[in-house]
Amino acid sequence: MLYILKGILGHLENGSCAGGSDVSQTPMLWLYKGEDATMECSHTKGAGYYQMYWYRQLPGENMKLIVFTSTTKKDHDFGDFSKEKFSATKNTTERGSFTVKNLQPEDKGLYFCAVSQHSDTNTRVS
């Protein structure tokens, strides 16, 4: 069985999402059960945008934040999601990646990458 993972992209400004061609993401992956799905995200917004968020929306459900990454933190914040199922890298300000491990039918959905500037009052968007 072939599974499709689609991606959309954007950047966060003051807690709201704004689309833009300055953020790029893997548009679509066609993979089989058991494979790992790795999506790449990059931006040209500048060094101040070092925070990256990965969201997932399953069919018929609301979008949920899976992981918050930052170049200033070694341990990424997966919240309620399992590090055994998902992984993320954020080695540079402009680039990051997100992996869904051991792909299963329930992983089919829309995956969303967003970037944000640092804020002293709002360092995590949920």
Backbone hydrogen bonds, N-H to C=O, Kabsch-Sander energy under -0.5 kcal/mol:
donor,donor_aa,acceptor,acceptor_aa,energy
3,Y,31,L,-4.0
5,L,29,L,-2.3
6,K,109,G,-1.8
7,G,27,P,-2.4
8,I,111,Y,-1.5
10,G,113,C,-1.0
11,H,18,A,-2.3
12,L,115,V,-3.6
13,E,16,S,-3.1
16,S,13,E,-1.7
18,A,11,H,-3.1
23,V,20,G,-1.1
24,S,42,S,-3.4
26,T,40,E,-1.9
29,L,5,L,-2.6
31,L,3,Y,-2.7
31,L,29,L,-0.6
33,K,1,M,-1.0
34,G,103,L,-2.9
35,E,32,Y,-2.1
37,A,100,V,-2.7
38,T,36,D,-0.6
39,M,37,A,-0.5
39,M,98,F,-3.2
41,C,96,G,-2.7
42,S,24,S,-2.7
43,H,94,E,-1.8
44,T,22,D,-2.3
49,Y,46,G,-1.6
50,Y,48,G,-1.2
51,Q,116,S,-1.5
52,M,69,T,-2.8
53,Y,114,A,-3.1
54,W,67,V,-2.3
55,Y,112,F,-2.9
56,R,64,K,-2.4
57,Q,110,L,-3.1
61,E,58,L,-2.4
64,K,56,R,-2.7
66,I,54,W,-2.9
67,V,54,W,-1.6
68,F,77,D,-2.1
69,T,52,M,-3.5
71,T,50,Y,-1.1
73,K,70,S,-1.2
76,H,74,K,-0.6
77,D,68,F,-2.0
78,F,76,H,-0.9
81,F,78,F,-2.7
85,K,82,S,-0.6
86,F,82,S,-2.0
87,S,99,T,-1.9
89,T,97,S,-2.2
92,T,95,R,-0.8
95,R,92,T,-0.5
96,G,41,C,-2.2
97,S,89,T,-2.1
98,F,39,M,-2.3
99,T,87,S,-3.1
100,V,37,A,-2.6
101,K,85,K,-3.4
101,K,99,T,-0.6
103,L,35,E,-3.3
107,D,104,Q,-2.3
108,K,105,P,-1.4
109,G,4,I,-0.7
110,L,57,Q,-2.8
111,Y,6,K,-3.4
112,F,55,Y,-2.2
113,C,8,I,-1.6
114,A,53,Y,-2.2
115,V,10,G,-0.7
116,S,51,Q,-2.0
117,Q,12,L,-0.5
118,H,48,G,-1.1
